[in-house]
Amino acid sequence: MTEPDKTVAANDWKPTPESKRKATTFRWIAAALWAVAIAAEAVAIFWLLRQREFVGEDGGLVRNTDTGLLENQQATAQFPQWAFITLIVMLVVIAALSITGSFLWKKANRLDPARKSDKLRFFVQNQLGAIIAIIAFLPLIILIFLNKDMDKGQKTTAGIIGVVLAVAAVALGIDYNPSSVEEYTADQSTVIQLLGQDEVVWVDGGSVYHVCEEVSDIQTGSEKRIGTTAEAVAAGKTRLTLEFASELRTCGLAVPENSDEIVEALRAIRDGVTDTLLPAPVWASPSDAPIEIPDAAPEGDESE
């Protein structure tokens, strides 16, 4: 198997083929779970909520206890107890399907993120779990409160349970800190400029990867793993540690004089500032630079 080129970064970070396949699988499973949740909602709306049973069909005179007057008893429709219990169960099932799909969808987005510069796609892709939860619950909850056959107790109980489950599904479907291609690209570019190649170190615990093996966070007794930034992301490590300056010192490697500026830029990029300039490392001596990467020619410059 051909080793990946670790010395030169592509224009943008790209997931490994394994990450791409895994993300696609997660998304298909999430879509299937969401489809079942919406189908369950449709069954509840178009069949379950229409169930009713009639009481008082025999007619006859009855005495109204509030007025003392005699009245003709007429048949009245009620929402059956079995249908009420089934409705509660379906609400729980819809929530479970929605939340499970959201977790899988967010895992897929960690492995294969969208671009933050594409604002609409970035929002929809990362918040799709919350959007689906709203679609799966809102129409059903509205129709529960509008149902004329439920008694007050049934309507209150089913409505409260539905609202609580909907809020939970939406809250868990939101991605509060989504990853992006820009973020991964900035981390990859930083690693290459600091080390001369796209090679980092990580262990099974934690969520970040490191620039060398001698740092204390790697000395956990767990197996050390070495690979590209894309391979680190595939292993669940979605960020370069921002303590890279102290790690470089620990490992006896040169530290750029503007490491604080690089850290601030990485933080800004992670916070969604898409026009942030990632500073080139400034070295005390030219010989400290592990790799020389020239600046690209300005756009429109046709000079050779």
N, C-alpha and C positions, 0 to 999 in steps of 0.2 A: 504494500500500500504506500502510495506517495506521501511523503511528509508535507504538511502545509507550509507555505512560505511565511516564516515568522518575522521577516526583516522589513517587509513593506506592507503598509496598510492600504486597503482599497479605499475608494472615495468615501464609502459609507460602510459602517459595520454590517456584517451579514451573519445570520445564524448558521450553525453547522447544519449539514443535511439531516442529521439525527434530530436536532432541535426542531427543524422545519417539519419533519414527519410527525414528531410527537405533538407539536402545536396543532397540526392539522387534525390529528386523531382526537385531541382534547376538544377541539371546536366542533367536530362532527358529533361527538357524544353529548356535548352541551346542547347543541341544536336539537338533537333527538329528545333529550330530557325536557327542554323548553316546549317542543312541539307536543309532547304528551301532557304537559301542564296546561297548555292552552286548550288542548282537546278535552281535558277533564273539566276545564272551565265551561266550555261549550256544552258539554253534557249536563252540567249543573244548571246552566241558564235555560237551555231549550227543553230539558226533560225533567230534571229533579225539582226545580222551583215551580213547575206546573202541576205537580202532584197535589191532590186534594181528596179529602173524604167528606161526605155529607152526613150531618146529624139532624135529627128532627124531621126526617122525611115522612113519618106517619101523620104529621099534622095534629090537629086537635086543639082544644082550648088549654091555655096555661095562664096562671096568675102572675102578673108582673109584681115582683116583690118590692119594687121602688114606688109604684103608684097604687098597688092594690087592685088594679083593673085587670079584667080578663082580656087576653089577646089570642089571636090565632097563631099557633106555632108553625113556623115555616122552616124548611130545610136550610141549613147554613153550611158553608164550606169551611173546612179547617185544613191546616197543613199537617199531614200525618207525622206521628212521632218517629216512625222508621225513616221517613224522608229527612227529618230534622237531624237525626243522628248521622245519616249518610252524608248530609251536607257538611257537618262538622269534620267528618273523616276526610272528605274531599278537599276541604280547605287546608287541612294539615298536609295531605299528599301534594297538593299544588305548591305549597310552601317548600316542602322537602325537595321536590323536583327543581323548582326555581333556584333555590340556594345552592344545591349540588351543581347544577349547570353553571351558575355564576362562578363558583370556585374553580371549576375546570377551565372556564373561559379566561379567568384571570391568570391561571397558570400558563395557558397558551400565549397570552399577551406578554408574559415575562420572557418566554422563549423566543417569540417572534413579534416584536413590538411594532407599532405604527410610528410614523413621523409626527412629531409635535408641530411641525410647520404646516402640515395638512390638517388644519384645525377641526373641520367638520368630521373627517374620518377618524381623527385621533379621539375626539369626544365620543362618537358613536361606538367605535371599537372598544374603548375602555369602559364605557358606562352602559354597555348593552345589557348586562345582567340586571341593572336597576330598571332599565326601560322595559325589559321583558316582564319583570315582576309587577310593574304598574299595569301592563296589558293583561297579565294573568289574573289580577285581583280587582282592579278598579270597577270594571263593568259588573262583575259578580256582586261586589259589596253594595253598589248602588241598587241593584235589583233586589237584594235581600231587604234593604230598608224600604223599598217600594212595594214589596210583596203584601198583598191584601189578605192573604189566607193565613199567614202566620199570626199567632197571638203575640202580645206584647213581650212576654218572656222569651219566646223563641227568637223573635226579631232582635231583641237586645243582646241575647247571648251569642247568636250567630254573627251579628254585626260587630260586636266587640272582638270576638275571636278573629274574624276576618281582617279587621283593621290592624290588630296587633301583629298577626302573621304577615300582612302586607308590608307594614313598616319594617319588620325584621328582614323580610326578603329584599326590600329596596335598600336598606342600610348595608346589608351584607353583599349586595350586588354592586354597590359603588366601589370603584377602585380609587382610593384616596391618594395614592402615590404611584401613578402608572409609569411604567418604563417607556423609553422612547428610543428610536434609532439615533437621534442626536446625542442622547446621554451615553449610549453604548459606544458611539463613534468617538466622543470626546475622551472617554476612559481609555479606549484602544490607542488613540493618538498620543495620549499622555504616556502610556506604558512604553510605546515604541521610542518616543523621544527621550525617556528617562533611561531605558535599558538597552536600546539599540535593536530590539526585536519584540515581537508580540508573544511574550512568554511570561506567565504569572504562576503563582503558587497558591494553593488553598487546601483546606482539610474539610472533612464532611460537616462539621459544625459551623455555624455562623452564616452570614449572608454576603461577605465581602471576600475579595481575593487580594493577594499581597505581592510585593515586588521582589521578594527574596525569601530564602528558606530559614535564615537564622533568627528571625523575629520570634518573640515570645508567643504570639498568637498562633504560630504554626507548631510550637513545641507542646502539643496537647496529648501526644501519645497516639493520635489517629494517623492513619496513613497519609503522607504528603502526596499531593497530586500536582502535576505540572502540565501546563498546556496553554493554549491561546486564550485570549479574553472570551472568544466565542465558546470555547470548550468550558471555560469557567461558568459562563451563563447557563450553558446546557446542564451543568452540575448544580444549578440553583444559586450561584454566587453572582448577583446582579450588579455589583458595584466594586470599583477600585477603592481600597481604603484611602481615606484622606490623610492618614498618618504616614504617607509614603516617605516624607522627608526624614523622619526619625528612623524608619525602616532602612532607608538607604545608608544612613550613618551606622546603624547596627551592623549592616552587612559590609561595611568598608567601601561603599560605593560613593561616587561624587554626588553632591546635592546641589541642585540649581539655586542660585542666589535669590531667585524670584519664586521660590516654592509656595510662599504664602499667596502670591497673586494667582498662581495656577490653581491652588485649592479654592480660592474665592470664585474663580471662573467655573470650575467644576460644580461648585454649589449652585451658582446661578443657572447653569445649564440644567441641572437636576430639578431646579425650581421652575423650569419652563421658559426661561429667557432665551429665546431661539437666536437672537442676534448677538449673543455674547462672544467676544473674541477670546479664544484659548491662547494664552501667551506662549511663545516659544521659550524653552528653558534658557536662562542666562547662566553661563558657566564662568567660574573664576578664571579658568584657563581653557583655551580652545582644545587642549589635549584631553580635558575632562569629558567632552561631548562624546557619548558612545556611538552616535550616528550623525551624519551631516545630511540634512534635508533642506534643499533650496526652496525659497518662496516661489509659488506659482506666478507666472506672468499675469499682469492685470488683464481683465477682460477687454477685448478689443485690440490688445497689443499683438500685432502680427509679425513682429520682429523675430528673426531666427535666433 
